[in-house]
């Protein structure tokens, strides 16, 4: 852990970027592994690129030897804290170092550490410096030869295996892509033939006993490889591709060249232990990390300010893949729901930052929804603006021009300006201006002229005011009053603060705006119920059809919250019509049954000038769900029967959609029968998806026995138990949520060092039970603050990420604000706070 210091003293700025004076072109590493005394010998082939000293990074290293061209550098070398400075170096030289590290004591889960007796690494963003002295920056790209010495059966690193424990990666890579894994592992193996005829060995490595749950990860990998060849023309470039499942891992997965390291929850799956959501996540994350081979590895980012260049682009690619695998409409709606829940909230609070930030204290704090999800939306807008052919040409030029390089956003956009003959200077503002643009839409119809007026505003965010208008592609269509499409989808490019469109029509149409969610904006459009109902019944664009139903639901909930209005028959009938529409896909019907979340409603109330009351939001949502259940009461049993999936469990989209709708219907039925149907469903479940659906319903119905039954059946399975921990907190009554979390923290199977287990309980409270977290007595805030301080000393990345639950504190009433602010101030005043957590707290406090 690094000692905290005032954030302003440690800030790194994009404007200060400069290439390294001396670079490294090749790295030879020799590891002699030992839990408490691992020796790392490094031989760095160095070349001068400009004037100045060579400054290497290192943390928690015991330095044993430093040689330059075989001799002691004497006073030309000095170590100042976490830096080694070499002066008066020749134009080319060999730097040899030997250090000792203690992986078993490395609780940060960065660098080289141990998980259940297995050695593994996590080097992104700046973890390699915990392994040996190095220029630990993404623009220093080198080839690697690695030797691993250990009395363990499996010794893995990047590249191609020359002999057991000996690896060579011929492709230049930055330090953050280095990986090493060593332990007692078993593999599920397969092969893939690339489009240029090369055979690639594929392995998924797991702990003994887990190999029976790797088939879907392997299948996802092979489908990802074939898709990337088919859609992007990118073939894999080594003779082997390894995936390793690790229980203790801060992130979801890591794209290390040829050796991807995964959180176990995103590898291991069987019908008995994994839900449909788990299978979908495995498919998506395996694809994401594999796609990084070209968008992140072969072409990487010049500096960490360009992080969105690899992450936003690769998220866009994995979204494309998932749309092809699982259906465009449902996948797109899910991606937008995730964006709004995570990134829009980020944009609206004290943690708002541009897709490409201008400065940071700790780069780990910028692995955010803005960089990833909003970064992907920017790529999607770019594709919409230049067209499919222009996008394909721009990407092809990018791969051709920059293969093997560390690049910038400017390099990326230049390829599209050239290939598509477009000026993207204004579009570039999406990378530099924070905040979610708001687009106000008004319409009028007079004497055969239909007019749409548009006005965009970009809100102030921390450090940014008076922003320029963005380049916003707005996809729209027009329907007649009976729902027939009279103008197919077209794109209006909003580039000014205000603009308008006019159409000569015989009658006022129904406007279908922001089709496909063509830009990450908040649409301010007071559309009539009649128009929304027309769109809900007839729109040919699935997203706006769903959005119309969502708008109707949010309008009713907001009225109930602000005016104490009831839930009218017209809305309930519309919900029932979509739910019972046998022609609509079950997954789409399930999405239409989901109400806006408690957090979404809190943000909407705040934006409308109201002070959100978490307890009232919880009660009103439940009342709305009960009203829907009562409207569908006569249909629920028969509808559930039609959603039953016969035969062997299949995680793919069609069957998963049926189970999704079945689960939504069961939850409604539980409101009416107190859990009677859920008890039958729990006993009959033959897969984890159905079992968890019934389990959640029974928890919400107050069944005190079901948690014990579940635990007795699944205590032997660590990943299933993560679900058990989280569900109990997330679905506790708000008054019991904090107490449930505190009780579970004392459970014998709770391990506060394991990120998955810790996130299960704390995330179950902060994200899954907002009314419980925002308890009026402040107990949720105190609980989180206590655990952040407890975790921070061992794992600063984890504490910093979990602290984001405080980011919406300014929304709430004065008493809750004071309690949250007090919790943040208590954290800030703690001695020895990590730089990671310190920066987050300072940003939230402003």
Secondary structure, DSSP 8 states (H G I E B T S, - for coil): ------HHHH-EEGGG----SEEEEEEEEEEE--SS-EEEEEEEEEEE-SSS-EEEE-SS-EEEEEEETTB--GGGEEEETTEEEE-S--SEEEEEEEEEE-GGG-TT--EEEEETTEEEEE-TTTTGGGTS-B--STT--EEEEEEEE-SSSEEEESSEEEETTEEEEEEEE-GGG--EEEESEEEEEEEEE-TTS-EEEEEEEEETT-GGG-HHHHHHHHHHHHHIIIII-----SSEEEEEEESS-SSSEE--TTEEEEEGGGT---TTT--HHHHHHHHHHHHHHHHTTTBTTTBEESSGGGHHHHHHHHHHHHHHHHHHHH-HHHHHHHHHHHIIIIIIHHHTSTT---SS-SEES-GGGG-SHIIIIIHHHHHHHHHHHHHHHHHHHHHHHHHHHHTT-EE-HHHHHHHHHHHHT---TTTTHHHH--S--EEEEEEEEETTEEEEEEEEE---BTTB-S-----EEEEEEEE-TTS-EEEEEEEEEE-SSEEEEEEE-SS--EEEESGGG-SS-EEE----HHHHHHHHHH-SSHHHHHHHHHHHHHHHHHHHHHH-----HHHHHHHHHHHT-TTS-HHHHHHHH----HHHHHHHHHHTT----HHHHHHHHHHHHHHHHHHTHHHHHHHHHHT---SS---SHHHHHHHHHHHHHHHHHHHHHTTHHHHHHHHH--SHHHHHHHHHHHHHTT-SSHHHHHHHHHTT-HHHHHHHHHHHHHTS-HHHHHHHHHHHTTSTT--TT-HHHHHHHHHHHHTT-HHHHT-TTSHHHHHHHHHHHHHHTT-HHHHHHHGGGGTTGGGS-HHHHHHHHHHHHHHHTSTT--HHHHHHHHHHH-
